[in-house]
Amino acid sequence: MTDIEIANSIEPQDICELANKLKIKKDNIETYGKYKAKISNKIFKELEKNKNGKLVLVTAISPTPYGEGKTTMSIGIADGLNKIGKKAILSLREPSLGPVFGMKGGATGGGMASIVPEDEINLHFTGDFHAITACNNLLAAAIYNHIYQGNELNIDENRICFKRCLDVNDRILRGSFNITAASEIMAIFCLASDLNDLRRRLGNILCAYTKDDKVVLAKDLKIDGALTLLLEKAFYPNLVQTLEENPVLVHGGPFANIAHGCCSVTSLKLGLNLSNYVITEAGFGSDLGCEKYMNILARKMNLTPSYIVLVATIRALKHSGMENLDAHIDHLKQYHVPFCVAINKFSEDSNEELQEIIDYVSLKGVKCIVTDSYNEGSSGSISLAEEIINSNFDINSVNYLYEDSMTIQEKIEALAKKVYHSSSIQYSDEALEKLEEIKRLNLEHYPICVAKTQYSISDDETKLGYPKDYTLNVRDIVIQTGSEMIIVLLNKIITMPGLPKHPNFENME
């Protein structure tokens, strides 16, 4: 059976029943059909005295183009924890239509470790992506309309720095458009702590410069209120469920190669208020999603994980070599957070191959656990769930890879040395100009969000394994005063992906 056939063969429980099990009052849910609901942000005031649960972060080694099953692993862990009597909630990103119709397909797990309703989550869901796209493009329209209507703010038409977006992989739009998942509105949507913070951040978006070199923010166009109204309902976290009827919050969807790669802060905080454990994933390999989670969300949003799971597959190790596993283990050790390697077992994997990896990882002083949630559901991840609950963690011991007080250039250099293992950095003229502009605007305290290939630790997708002693190429830098991040674009990375030769949409009926 295909994943969608498995998902459709099981009748989910009514979403109101699931909300009731979580002790969520009826007044705090807004249903979207029988199996989806939004949870009102009003619930946070009711839950503010609740003790927070522990957070488990799922990351991975460098992936093949088809991904290595982080979502499947995350679902399996959540189901496994619930199976052994722990109250666990899964918090995931929403799928973008780009990968759905492109190469990777949906983002709802697979086999017996899936979330439902699978087809609805992957296609439109509750409309959050559409709301973010509309919000983004309304702001773009407002900028150009202001110029057309007399340009009271004296905007320099050649220095507009806000792009339109679309939630489709469309390479013809490169240059003037981002994919929605890489837009600043998406980042703001996911980083905002509440509606007031959402409006503040939306208002602070850097839109353009005036002809006398002053910044123009979204609030200068008097549009921050309208933008917030467009996103208000979308800002409510979405509640769905696993095939085993365990709760899942699916909210926000930034990519990790060209954005920060984590679900919304509101969904994470809600999950922590409602459960003993929250399981979440950070996109692509640890050099992308996990690095950003630790150095942005963990530090800035007080969302430090108690445990990290590093997903590996035999398929990916055959592609990139065992040394790639070394690179990610070396990276994770720097945070001083307990972690293990979890092998996502595929049907073609032999026992000999699995044992080879277990032995290899053990020599590095790291635990290695084989899981098979795809075929076995919760039963396939019991050992991993038990490892997580038996771990000890001192939150005061967390180490970050750079300090807020460093300059942006120093932060880039810290990651280049500690994560990407380059020996030198080459900055383009455009990047050097942006570094000077960041100094002028007093934004050095912002964290950085590196945009680069997901297929390599380096900035070159052909450098597999554990590349070292190469030159890292900083092509450009984007200032985001709304999300309060500095986007660093390496080498050839682009923020509007294209479709492959044979996209997934060819096989859909």
For each residue, the residues with C-beta under 8 A, 3 or more apart:
1: 5 6 9
2: 5 6
3: 6 7 106 108 109 110 111 114 118
4: 7 8 118 119
5: 1 2 8 9
6: 1 2 3 9 10 111 112 114 243
7: 3 4 10 108 114 116 117 118 119 243
8: 4 5 118
9: 1 5 6
10: 6 7 116 243
11:
12: 15 35 116 117 241 243 245
13: 17 18 241 245
14: 17 18 34 35
15: 12 18 19 29 31 34 35 36 37 239 240 241
16: 19 20 26 29 31 37
17: 13 14 20 21
18: 13 14 15 21 22 239 241 245 247
19: 15 16 22 24 26 28 29 37 39 239
20: 16 17 23 24 26
21: 17 18 247
22: 18 19 89 247 274
23: 20 274
24: 19 20 28 29 39 43 239 274
25: 28 29 43 46
26: 16 19 20 29
27: 40 42
28: 19 24 25 39 40 42 43 46
29: 15 16 19 24 25 26 37 38 39 40 239
30: 37 38 39 40 233 236
31: 15 16 34 36 37
32: 36 37 38 126
33: 36 117 120
34: 14 15 31
35: 12 14 15 116 117 120 240 241
36: 15 31 32 33 117 120 121 125 126 238 239 240
37: 15 16 19 29 30 31 32 238 239
38: 29 30 32 126 233 236 237 238 239
39: 19 24 28 29 30 43 236 237 238 239 249 270
40: 27 28 29 30 43 236
41: 44 194 195 235 236 266
42: 27 28 45 46
43: 24 25 28 39 40 46 47 270
44: 41 47 48 194 269 270 273
45: 42 48
46: 25 28 42 43
47: 43 44 50 270 273 274
48: 44 45 273
49:
50: 47 273 274
51:
52: 272 273
53: 87 89 271 272 273 274 275 276 277 278
54: 276 277 278 306 307 393
55: 268 272 277 278 280 303 304 305 306
56: 77 277 278 279 280 305 306 307 308 309 388
57: 280 281 282 290 293 305 307 308 309
58: 70 73 74 77 279 280 281 282 308 309 311
59: 70 281 282 285 286 289 290 293 308 309 310 311 328 332
60: 63 68 70 284 285 286 310 311 312 316 328
61: 68 285 286 310 311 312 313 316 317 320 324 325 327 328
62: 284 285 287 316 320 324 327 328 454 455 456 457 464
63: 60 66 67 68 284 285 316 454 455
64: 67 68 315 316 319 455
65: 103 104 455
66: 63 103 104
67: 63 64 70 104
68: 60 61 63 64 311 312 313 315 316 344
69: 72 73 110 311 313 344 374
70: 58 59 60 67 73 74 281 283 311
71: 74 75 92 107 108 109 110 281
72: 69 75 76 109 110 111 113 114 344 373 374
73: 58 69 70 76 77 113 281 309 311 342 344 371 373 381
74: 58 70 71 77 78 90 92 109 279 280 281
75: 71 72 78 79 90 109 113 114 115 242 248 373
76: 72 73 79 80 113 371 373 374 377 378 380 381 384
77: 56 58 73 74 80 81 88 279 309 373 381 384 385 388
78: 74 75 81 82 88 89 90 242 246 248 277 279
79: 75 76 82 83 113 242 244 246 373 377 378 381
80: 76 77 83 84 373 378 379 380 381 382 384 385
81: 77 78 84 86 88 276 277 279 385 388 389
82: 78 79 85 86 87 88 244 246 378
83: 79 80 244 378 379 382 385
84: 80 81 382 385 386 389
85: 82
86: 81 82 276 277 385 389
87: 53 82 274 275 276 277
88: 77 78 81 82 246 275 276 277 278 279
89: 22 53 78 246 247 248 249 271 274 275 277 278 279
90: 74 75 78 115 242 246 247 248 249 271 278 279 280
91: 248 249 250 251 263 267 268 271 278 279 280
92: 71 74 107 115 248 249 250 263 280 281
93: 107 250 251 252 253 254 261 262 263 281 283
94: 107 121 125 128 129 238 250 251 252 253 263
95: 99 100 106 107 108 121 122 125 253
96: 99 100 129 167 179 180 181 253 255
97: 100 101 123 129 167 168
98: 101 102 167 168 169 179 181 497
99: 95 96 102 103 104 105 107 169
100: 95 96 97 104 105 106 107 122 123 504
101: 97 98 168 169 499 503 504 505 508
102: 98 99 169 497 499 500 503 504
103: 65 66 99 499 500 503 504
104: 65 66 67 99 100 107
105: 99 100 122 504
106: 3 95 100 118 121 122
107: 71 92 93 94 95 99 100 104 121 122
108: 3 7 71 95 114 115 116 118 121 122
109: 3 71 72 74 75 113 114 115 242
110: 3 69 71 72 113 114 374
111: 3 6 72 114 373 374 375 377
112: 6 243 373 374 375 376 377 380
113: 72 73 75 76 79 109 110 242 243 373 374 377 380 381
114: 3 6 7 72 75 108 109 110 111 118 242 243
115: 75 90 92 108 109 118 121 240 241 242 243 248 250
116: 7 10 12 35 108 121 240 241 242 243
117: 7 12 33 35 36 120 121 240
118: 3 4 7 8 106 108 114 115 121 122
119: 4 7 122 123
120: 33 35 36 117 123 124 125
121: 36 94 95 106 107 108 115 116 117 118 125 240 250
122: 95 100 105 106 107 108 118 119 125
123: 97 100 119 120
124: 120 127 129 130
125: 36 94 95 120 121 122 128 129 238 250
126: 32 36 38 234 238
127: 124 130 131 234
128: 94 125 131 132 189 234 238 251 252 253
129: 94 96 97 124 125 132 133 167 180 253
130: 124 127 133 134 167
131: 127 128 134 135 230 231 233 234
132: 128 129 135 136 165 180 183 185 186 189 231 234
133: 129 130 136 137 165 166 167 180 183
134: 130 131 137 138 230
135: 131 132 138 139 185 202 227 230 231
136: 132 133 139 140 164 165 180 183 184 185
137: 133 134 140 141 164 165
138: 134 135 141 142 223 226 227 230
139: 135 136 142 143 162 185 205 207 218 221 223 227
140: 136 137 143 144 162 163 164
141: 137 138 144 145
142: 138 139 145 146 218 221 223
143: 139 140 146 147 155 160 162 207 208 216 221
144: 140 141 147 148 160
145: 141 142 148 149
146: 142 143 149 151 152 153 155 221
147: 143 144 151 155 157
148: 144 145 151
149: 145 146
150:
151: 146 147 148 154 155
152: 146
153: 146 210 216 220 221
154: 151 210 211 212
155: 143 146 147 151 159 160 208 209 210 211 216
156: 159 160 208 209 210 211
157: 147 160
158:
159: 155 156 208 209
160: 143 144 155 156 157 207 208
161: 206 207 208 209 478 479
162: 139 140 143 184 205 206 207 208
163: 140 176 177 178 183
164: 136 137 140 176 177 178
165: 132 133 136 137 177 178 179 180 182 183 185
166: 133 170 173 177 179 180
167: 96 97 98 129 130 133 179 180 181
168: 97 98 101 179
169: 98 99 101 102 179 496 497 498 499 503
170: 166 173 177 496 498 499
171: 174 496 497 498 499
172:
173: 166 170 176 177 496
174: 171 177 494 496 498
175: 496
176: 163 164 173
177: 163 164 165 166 170 173 174 496
178: 163 164 165 182 183 495 496
179: 96 98 165 166 167 168 169 182 183 255 258 495 496 497
180: 96 129 132 133 136 165 166 167 183 185 186
181: 96 98 167 186 253 254 255 258 259
182: 165 178 179 186 254 255 258 259 451 495 496
183: 132 133 136 163 165 178 179 180 186 187
184: 136 162 187 188 205 480 482 483
185: 132 135 136 139 165 180 188 189 202 205 227 231 482
186: 132 180 181 182 183 189 190 252 253 254 259
187: 183 184 190 191 254 259 260 449 480 482 483 485
188: 184 185 191 192 198 201 202 205 482 483
189: 128 132 185 186 192 198 231 234 235 252 264
190: 186 187 251 252 254 260 262 263 264 265
191: 187 188 201 260 264 265 297 300 301 483 484
192: 188 189 195 197 198 201 235 265 266
193: 197 265 266 269 301
194: 41 44 197 198 266
195: 41 192 198 199 228 232 235
196: 199 200
197: 192 193 194 200 201
198: 188 189 192 194 195 201 202 228 231 235
199: 195 196 202 203 224 225 227 228
200: 196 197 203 204
201: 188 191 192 197 198 204 205 482 483 484
202: 135 185 188 198 199 205 218 224 227 228 231 482
203: 199 200 217 218 219 224 482
204: 200 201 217 218 219 481 482 484
205: 139 162 184 185 188 201 202 217 218 480 481 482
206: 161 162 215 216 217 479 480 481 482
207: 139 143 160 161 162 216 217 218 220 221
208: 143 155 156 159 160 161 162 215 216
209: 155 156 159 161 213 214 215 216
210: 153 154 155 156 213 214 215 216
211: 154 155 156
212: 154
213: 209 210
214: 209 210
215: 206 208 209 210 441 481
216: 143 153 155 206 207 208 209 210 220 221
217: 203 204 205 206 207 220 481
218: 139 142 202 203 204 205 207 221 223 224 227 482
219: 203 204 222 223 224
220: 153 207 216 217
221: 139 142 143 146 153 207 216 218
222: 219 225
223: 138 139 142 218 219 226 227
224: 199 202 203 218 219 227 228
225: 199 222 228 229
226: 138 223 229 230
227: 135 138 139 185 199 202 218 223 224 230 231
228: 195 198 199 202 224 225 231 232
229: 225 226 232
230: 131 134 135 138 226 227 234
231: 131 132 135 185 189 198 202 227 228 234 235
232: 195 228 229 235
233: 30 38 131 236
234: 126 127 128 131 132 189 230 231
235: 41 189 192 195 198 231 232 266
236: 30 38 39 40 41 233
237: 38 39 249 250 251 264 266 267 270
238: 36 37 38 39 94 125 126 128 249 250 251 267
239: 15 18 19 24 29 36 37 38 39 247 248 249
240: 15 35 36 115 116 117 121 248 250
241: 12 13 15 18 35 115 116 245 246 247 248
242: 75 78 79 90 109 113 114 115 116 245 246 248
243: 6 7 10 12 112 113 114 115 116 377
244: 79 82 83 377 378
245: 12 13 18 241 242
246: 78 79 82 88 89 90 241 242
247: 18 21 22 89 90 239 241 274 275
248: 75 78 89 90 91 92 115 239 240 241 242
249: 39 89 90 91 92 237 238 239 263 267 270 271
250: 91 92 93 94 115 121 125 237 238 240 263 267
251: 91 93 94 128 190 237 238 263 264 266 267
252: 93 94 128 186 189 190 262 263 264 267
253: 93 94 95 96 128 129 181 186 263
254: 93 181 182 186 187 190 259 260 261 262 283
255: 96 179 181 182 258 259 261 283
256: 259 260 261 262 282 283 284 288 289 292 454
257: 261 283 284 288 451 452 453 454 493
258: 179 181 182 255 451 493 494 495
259: 181 182 186 187 254 255 256 449 451
260: 187 190 191 254 256 289 292 293 296 297 449 485
261: 93 254 255 256 257 282 283 284 288 289 292 293
262: 93 190 252 254 256 280 282 283 289 292 293 296 297
263: 91 92 93 94 190 249 250 251 252 253 267 268 280
264: 189 190 191 237 251 252 267 268
265: 190 191 192 193 268 269 297 301 303
266: 41 192 193 194 235 237 251 269 270
267: 91 237 238 249 250 251 252 263 264 270 271
268: 55 91 263 264 265 271 272 278 280 297 301 303
269: 44 193 265 266 272 273 303
270: 39 43 44 47 237 249 266 267 273 274
271: 53 89 90 91 249 267 268 274 275 278 280
272: 52 53 55 268 269 275 278 303
273: 44 47 48 50 52 53 269 270
274: 22 23 24 47 50 53 87 89 247 270 271
275: 53 87 88 89 247 271 272 278
276: 53 54 81 86 87 88
277: 53 54 55 56 78 81 86 87 88 89 388 389
278: 53 54 55 56 88 89 90 91 268 271 272 275
279: 56 58 74 77 78 81 88 89 90 91
280: 55 56 57 58 74 90 91 92 262 263 268 271
281: 57 58 59 70 71 73 74 92 93 289
282: 57 58 59 256 261 262 286 288 289 290 292 293
283: 70 93 254 255 256 257 261 262 288 289 454
284: 60 62 63 256 257 261 287 288 289 454
285: 59 60 61 62 63 288 289 290 328 454 457
286: 59 60 61 282 289 290 291 310 328 331 332
287: 62 284 290 291 327 328 331 419 420 457
288: 256 257 261 282 283 284 285 291 292 450 452 454
289: 59 256 260 261 262 281 282 283 284 285 286 292 293
290: 57 59 282 285 286 287 293 294 308 331 332
291: 286 287 288 294 295 331 401 415 419 450
292: 256 260 261 262 282 288 289 295 296 297 449 450
293: 57 59 260 261 262 282 289 290 296 297 298 305
294: 290 291 297 298 299 305 335 337 398 400 401
295: 291 292 298 299 400 401 402 447 448
296: 260 262 292 293 299 300 301 447 449 485
297: 191 260 262 265 268 292 293 294 300 301 303
298: 293 294 295 301 302 303 304 305 398 400
299: 294 295 296 400 404 447
300: 191 296 297 447 484
301: 191 193 265 268 296 297 298
302: 298
303: 55 265 268 269 272 297 298
304: 55 298 337 395 398
305: 55 56 57 293 294 298 308 337
306: 54 55 56 337 338 391 393 395
307: 54 56 57 337 338 339 340 388 391 393
308: 56 57 58 59 290 305 332 335 337 338 339
309: 56 57 58 59 73 77 339 340 342 384 388
310: 59 60 61 286 328 329 332 339 340 341 342
311: 58 59 60 61 68 69 70 73 342 343 344
312: 60 61 68 316 317 325 341 342 343 344 357
313: 61 68 69 316 317 343 344 346
314: 317 318 343 346 349 353 354 357
315: 64 68 318 319 346
316: 60 61 62 63 64 68 312 313 319 320 324
317: 61 312 313 314 320 321 322 324 325 357
318: 314 315
319: 64 315 316 464
320: 61 62 316 317 323 324 464 465
321: 317 324 464 465 466
322: 317 325 326 357 360
323: 320 326 327 465 466
324: 61 62 316 317 320 321 327 328 457 464 465 466
325: 61 312 317 322 328 329 341 357 360 361
326: 322 323 329 330 364 466
327: 61 62 287 323 324 330 331 421 457 465 466
328: 59 60 61 62 285 286 287 310 324 325 331 332
329: 310 325 326 332 333 341 361 364 366
330: 326 327 333 334
331: 286 287 290 291 327 328 334 418 419
332: 59 286 290 308 310 328 329 335 337 339
333: 329 330 336
334: 330 331 399 401 418
335: 294 308 332 398 399 400 401
336: 333 397 398 399
337: 294 304 305 306 307 308 332 393 398
338: 306 307 308 391 392 393
339: 307 308 309 310 332 366
340: 307 309 310 366 367 368 369 384 387
341: 310 312 325 329 357 361 366 367 368 369
342: 73 309 310 311 312 368 369 370 371 384
343: 311 312 313 314 349 354 357 358 368 369 370 371
344: 68 69 72 73 311 312 313 371 373 374
345: 349 354 370 371 372 374 380
346: 313 314 315 349 374
347: 375
348:
349: 314 343 345 346 353 354
350: 353 354
351: 354 355
352: 355 356
353: 314 349 350 356 357
354: 314 343 345 349 350 351 357 358 370
355: 351 352 358 359
356: 352 353 359 360
357: 312 314 317 322 325 341 343 353 354 360 361 368
358: 343 354 355 361 362 368 370
359: 355 356 362 363
360: 322 325 356 357 363 364
361: 325 329 341 357 358 364 366 367 368
362: 358 359 365 366 367 368
363: 359 360
364: 326 329 360 361
365: 362
366: 329 339 340 341 361 362
367: 340 341 361 362 387
368: 340 341 342 343 357 358 361 362
369: 340 341 342 343 383 384 387
370: 342 343 345 354 358 383
371: 73 76 342 343 344 345 380 381 383 384
372: 345 375 376 380 381
373: 72 73 75 76 77 79 80 111 112 113 344 376 377 378 380 381
374: 69 72 76 110 111 112 113 344 345 346 380
375: 111 112 347 372 380
376: 112 372 373 379 380
377: 76 79 111 112 113 243 244 373 380
378: 76 79 80 82 83 244 373 381 382
379: 80 83 376 382
380: 76 80 112 113 345 371 372 373 374 375 376 377
381: 73 76 77 79 80 113 371 372 373 378 384 385
382: 80 83 84 378 379 385 386
383: 369 370 371 386 387
384: 76 77 80 309 340 342 369 371 381 387 388
385: 77 80 81 83 84 86 381 382 388 389
386: 84 382 383 389 390
387: 340 367 369 383 384 390 391
388: 56 77 81 277 307 309 384 385 391
389: 81 84 86 277 385 386
390: 386 387
391: 306 307 338 387 388
392: 338
393: 54 306 307 337 338 397
394: 397
395: 304 306 398
396:
397: 336 393 394
398: 294 298 304 335 336 337 395
399: 334 335 336
400: 294 295 298 299 335 403
401: 291 294 295 334 335 414 415 418 419
402: 295 406 410 411 414 415 448
403: 400 406
404: 299 445 447
405: 445
406: 402 403 410 411 414 444
407: 410 411 439 444
408: 411 412 435 438 443 444 446 448 477 486
409: 412 413 435
410: 402 406 407 413 414
411: 402 406 407 408 414 415 447 448
412: 408 409 415 416 425 448 450 474 488
413: 409 410 416 417 425
414: 401 402 406 410 411 417 418
415: 291 401 402 411 412 418 419 420 448 450
416: 412 413 419 420 421 422 425 472
417: 413 414 420 421 422
418: 331 334 401 414 415
419: 287 291 331 401 415 416 457
420: 287 415 416 417 457 458 459 472
421: 327 416 417 457 458 466 467 468 469
422: 416 417 425 458 468 469 470 471 472
423: 468 469 470 471
424: 470 471 472
425: 412 413 416 422 471 472 473 474
426: 471 472 473 474
427: 431 432 435 474
428: 431 432 473 474 475 476
429: 432 433
430: 433 434 475 476 477
431: 427 428 434 435 474 475 476 477 488
432: 427 428 429 435 436
433: 429 430 436 437
434: 430 431 437 438 476 477 478 479
435: 408 409 427 431 432 438 439 477
436: 432 433 439 440
437: 433 434 440 441 479
438: 408 434 435 441 443 444 446 477 479 486
439: 407 435 436 442 444
440: 436 437
441: 215 437 438 479 481
442: 439
443: 408 438 446 479 481 486
444: 406 407 408 438 439
445: 404 405
446: 408 438 443 484 485 486
447: 295 296 299 300 404 411 484 485 486
448: 295 402 408 411 412 415 485 486 487 488
449: 187 259 260 292 296 485 486 487 488
450: 288 291 292 412 415 488 490
451: 182 257 258 259 487 488 489 490 493 495
452: 257 288 458 459 489 490 491 493
453: 257 456 458 459 460 461 490 491 492 493
454: 62 63 256 257 283 284 285 288
455: 62 63 64 65 461 464
456: 62 453 459 460 461 462 463 464 467
457: 62 285 287 324 327 419 420 421 463 466 467
458: 420 421 422 452 453 463 467 470 472
459: 420 452 453 456 472 473 490 491 493
460: 453 456 463 467 470 491
461: 453 455 456
462: 456
463: 456 457 458 460 467 470
464: 62 319 320 321 324 455 456 467
465: 320 321 323 324 327
466: 321 323 324 326 327 421 457
467: 421 456 457 458 460 463 464 470
468: 421 422 423
469: 421 422 423
470: 422 423 424 458 460 463 467
471: 422 423 424 425 426
472: 416 420 422 424 425 426 458 459 490
473: 425 426 428 459 490 491
474: 412 425 426 427 428 431 477 488 489 490
475: 428 430 431 489 490 491 492 493
476: 428 430 431 434 489
477: 408 430 431 434 435 438 474 486 487 488 489
478: 161 434 486 487 489
479: 161 206 434 437 438 441 443 486 487
480: 184 187 205 206 483 484 485 486 487
481: 204 205 206 215 217 441 443 484
482: 184 185 187 188 201 202 203 204 205 206 218
483: 184 187 188 191 201 480
484: 191 201 204 300 446 447 480 481
485: 187 260 296 446 447 448 449 480
486: 408 438 443 446 447 448 449 477 478 479 480
487: 448 449 451 477 478 479 480
488: 412 431 448 449 450 451 474 477
489: 451 452 474 475 476 477 478 493 495
490: 450 451 452 453 459 472 473 474 475 493
491: 452 453 459 460 473 475
492: 453 475
493: 257 258 451 452 453 459 475 489 490
494: 174 258 497
495: 178 179 182 258 451 489
496: 169 170 171 173 174 175 177 178 179 182
497: 98 102 169 171 179 494
498: 169 170 171 174
499: 101 102 103 169 170 171 503
500: 102 103 503
501:
502: 506
503: 101 102 103 169 499 500 506
504: 100 101 102 103 105 507 508
505: 101 508
506: 502 503
507: 504
508: 101 504 505
509:
